[in-house]
Amino acid sequence: MFKKILPAFLLIITVVLFFLDINPPSDSSSSYEEVLEATVVELTTSEQQETVDGPQYYQVLQMEVTRGSLKGEIVEVENGIMPSIYSQEYKLGDRLVLLKSASGYDENIFAIVDTVRRPLLFWLFLLFIAVVLVVSQKQGLRSLLGMVFSFFVLFRLVLPLILAGFSPVWAAILGSALIIPASFYLSHGINRKTTVAILGTLVTLILTGLLAGLFANWGSLTGLADEAASFLKSDTGERINFQGLLLAGVLISMLGVLDDVSISQASVAEQLQGAKENISFFELYKRTMSVGKDHIASMVNTLVLVYTGASLPLLLLFIDHSHSFYEVLNYEFVAEEIIQTLVGSIGLILTVPITTLFACTKISTFKSLNLRRQ
């Protein structure tokens, strides 16, 4: 019955989110600026100059606008006017992002701000889909559908709610309540194992949120240590609770990893029960946890290495400037990363005993019901 209801439920949610219109307050202060995309069609000037910062490229580029209000027009852009430690040389055919702004003389000024990367990302995404489908086949297809649904919920519901001033934590909880059942059932099928994993994930997510909130308050974290958060603060003012945004980030970032951990434990419990039907609750729990302990041991080391790898530039900066270890730990952006990492890791570890408990309880309950019927 539920297998027939799930597709209809997902379709209804998708349609509702598609037509849902959450309009956050807009800032009209940037009406004099516009982001364009353009392709280099001619190099009028291209030379290398020596500066105090090293070799510097100076170029005058003729560019055809391919996206924006000036689409089809040829504009002239200067590259390398100001000295920079990052000197980029552009070539014919390069697709670039331009920022158009108006000067005091009613003339447009163009500045190169980035490179167009969408085609590369598109082909990489196609390669990812192909690998998933070839290796996982039908189950991989269901997982991809769950991923698409997750992104749809995030970009059509969670993010617009946060920008509109809604509590980031409650927006993340609402999004998680939709994402977890949909992605789990699509990826792993509608069965007892998946239901147990969903319960374990939801409980762990609630505990992790409470833990993150406590340590964010005790650590006096503002959520503004990140540069991107500071820019967002300047655009939105007091509309967004940035400490809440920090906690919401912890919850959302855990969803994917919790899926792996909770499903693994539920599967182990189910397989052990299938191999030995008369196994007791305590023996089943003990054996399932022995597998979970190995999972925890490898996961702790993996998490440390992943977060260290992501923070290599920051760590090198500290070492290069000879900051003391105690001084580094006291910086808010470092404390923020540590709290996010450790709280998230604690949540992942707790998933193992919590999901194992749910799995063993449900298996024992079904076994008792079957015995009574016999």
JOFEN-V877745 format. One record per pair of residues at least 6 apart in sequence whose C-alpha atoms are under 6 Angstrom apart, sorted by the first residue. I is the first residue (numbers start at 1). J is the second residue. Records with the same first field share a line. If there is no record, write none. Layout:
BEGIN
I = J, J
END
This chain:
BEGIN
22 = 160
24 = 163, 164
32 = 101
33 = 100, 101
34 = 99, 100
35 = 98, 99
36 = 67, 68, 97, 98
37 = 65, 66, 67, 96, 97, 98
38 = 63, 64, 65, 66, 95, 96
39 = 63, 64, 93, 94, 95
40 = 63, 92, 93, 94
41 = 62, 63, 92
42 = 62
43 = 61
44 = 60, 61
45 = 59, 60
46 = 58, 59
47 = 57, 58
48 = 56, 57
49 = 55, 56
50 = 56
56 = 87
57 = 80
58 = 79, 80
59 = 78, 79
60 = 77, 78
61 = 76, 77
62 = 75, 76
63 = 74, 75
64 = 73, 74
65 = 71, 72, 73
77 = 110
95 = 116
96 = 114, 115, 116
97 = 112, 113, 114, 115
98 = 111, 112, 113
99 = 110, 111
100 = 109, 110
101 = 108, 109
102 = 108, 109
132 = 140
133 = 140
142 = 186, 187
143 = 187
146 = 183, 186
150 = 179
158 = 171, 175
162 = 168
165 = 239, 240
168 = 244, 245, 248
169 = 244, 248
172 = 248
193 = 266
196 = 359
197 = 262, 263
200 = 354, 355
204 = 351
208 = 347
222 = 243
223 = 242, 243, 246
224 = 230
225 = 333
262 = 355
265 = 356
266 = 359
269 = 288
292 = 352
END
